[in-house]
Amino acid sequence: MDPTLGTGIDYAALAEGIMKGAAFLGAGIGLGIACGGVGMGEGYVAGKAMESLSKIPEQSGLITRTMLIGMAVVETCAIYSLVVSLLLLFAVH
C-alpha cells in the first residue's frame, strides 16, 4: 500500500512528528506546572516555619527539622514529574 495515499505526503512520518512534538510539549508544560506548584508549596512551608520561629524561638531545632522534612516531601512531586517528563522525552518513538 502506498503510504502517501497518492498525495505525495508521508502520513506515517507526519503522525510520528506530531506524536513527538506533543510528547515534548506535554513534558515541558507538565514539568513547568509541577515545579511551579512545588515552588509555591516550599515557599508556604518556609513562611510558616519562619512564622513559628518568631513565636517560639526556643523550639528552633524542632521547627527547622520539621520544615526540612516537609520540604523533602513536597519536593517528591517535582521528582515524579521529572521522571514522567524524561519518560515522555525518551520513551516515545
One Martini backbone bead per residue (centre of mass of N, CA, C, O) as a GRO file, in nm:
protein
   93
    1MET     BB    1   0.099   0.034   0.019
    2ASP     BB    2   0.059   0.372  -0.006
    3PRO     BB    3   0.160   0.615   0.229
    4THR     BB    4   0.059   0.878   0.051
    5LEU     BB    5  -0.215   0.838  -0.108
    6GLY     BB    6  -0.127   1.018  -0.371
    7THR     BB    7  -0.008   1.312  -0.237
    8GLY     BB    8   0.310   1.311  -0.122
    9ILE     BB    9   0.243   1.238   0.177
   10ASP     BB   10   0.388   1.129   0.479
   11TYR     BB   11   0.187   1.016   0.728
   12ALA     BB   12   0.374   0.864   0.920
   13ALA     BB   13   0.577   1.094   0.967
   14LEU     BB   14   0.370   1.302   1.061
   15ALA     BB   15   0.264   1.142   1.307
   16GLU     BB   16   0.539   1.118   1.448
   17GLY     BB   17   0.590   1.424   1.478
   18ILE     BB   18   0.337   1.489   1.644
   19MET     BB   19   0.397   1.297   1.878
   20LYS     BB   20   0.668   1.424   1.963
   21GLY     BB   21   0.565   1.712   2.005
   22ALA     BB   22   0.356   1.640   2.225
   23ALA     BB   23   0.561   1.521   2.423
   24PHE     BB   24   0.734   1.776   2.459
   25LEU     BB   25   0.505   1.963   2.548
   26GLY     BB   26   0.407   1.793   2.791
   27ALA     BB   27   0.674   1.792   2.945
   28GLY     BB   28   0.707   2.099   2.979
   29ILE     BB   29   0.433   2.169   3.108
   30GLY     BB   30   0.434   1.965   3.342
   31LEU     BB   31   0.698   2.060   3.475
   32GLY     BB   32   0.618   2.356   3.514
   33ILE     BB   33   0.371   2.313   3.695
   34ALA     BB   34   0.504   2.141   3.915
   35CYS     BB   35   0.730   2.347   3.994
   36GLY     BB   36   0.539   2.573   4.072
   37GLY     BB   37   0.397   2.419   4.302
   38VAL     BB   38   0.651   2.355   4.464
   39GLY     BB   39   0.739   2.646   4.514
   40MET     BB   40   0.486   2.728   4.671
   41GLY     BB   41   0.505   2.509   4.891
   42GLU     BB   42   0.787   2.584   5.001
   43GLY     BB   43   0.717   2.876   5.072
   44TYR     BB   44   0.498   2.809   5.276
   45VAL     BB   45   0.667   2.641   5.469
   46ALA     BB   46   0.882   2.859   5.531
   47GLY     BB   47   0.686   3.075   5.635
   48LYS     BB   48   0.569   2.908   5.871
   49ALA     BB   49   0.839   2.862   6.011
   50MET     BB   50   0.904   3.161   6.063
   51GLU     BB   51   0.654   3.215   6.228
   52SER     BB   52   0.721   3.007   6.450
   53LEU     BB   53   0.999   3.127   6.530
   54SER     BB   54   0.878   3.401   6.628
   55LYS     BB   55   0.703   3.263   6.862
   56ILE     BB   56   0.922   2.995   6.906
   57PRO     BB   57   1.259   3.003   6.951
   58GLU     BB   58   1.319   2.744   7.131
   59GLN     BB   59   1.210   2.547   6.872
   60SER     BB   60   1.414   2.551   6.627
   61GLY     BB   61   1.498   2.256   6.578
   62LEU     BB   62   1.216   2.134   6.531
   63ILE     BB   63   1.118   2.326   6.308
   64THR     BB   64   1.347   2.277   6.106
   65ARG     BB   65   1.313   1.973   6.076
   66THR     BB   66   1.017   1.979   5.984
   67MET     BB   67   1.063   2.158   5.736
   68LEU     BB   68   1.258   1.969   5.583
   69ILE     BB   69   1.062   1.732   5.560
   70GLY     BB   70   0.839   1.887   5.410
   71MET     BB   71   1.015   1.966   5.164
   72ALA     BB   72   1.080   1.676   5.075
   73VAL     BB   73   0.789   1.595   5.016
   74VAL     BB   74   0.732   1.817   4.805
   75GLU     BB   75   0.973   1.740   4.605
   76THR     BB   76   0.859   1.468   4.491
   77CYS     BB   77   0.682   1.590   4.270
   78ALA     BB   78   0.915   1.689   4.090
   79ILE     BB   79   1.046   1.413   4.049
   80TYR     BB   80   0.805   1.272   3.916
   81SER     BB   81   0.780   1.475   3.679
   82LEU     BB   82   1.063   1.423   3.569
   83VAL     BB   83   1.023   1.125   3.501
   84VAL     BB   84   0.785   1.162   3.307
   85SER     BB   85   0.931   1.352   3.112
   86LEU     BB   86   1.159   1.153   3.037
   87LEU     BB   87   0.972   0.941   2.923
   88LEU     BB   88   0.852   1.119   2.700
   89LEU     BB   89   1.127   1.188   2.558
   90PHE     BB   90   1.256   0.868   2.541
   91ALA     BB   91   0.992   0.663   2.484
   92VAL     BB   92   0.904   0.808   2.237
   93HIS     BB   93   0.866   0.689   1.882
   0.00000   0.00000   0.00000
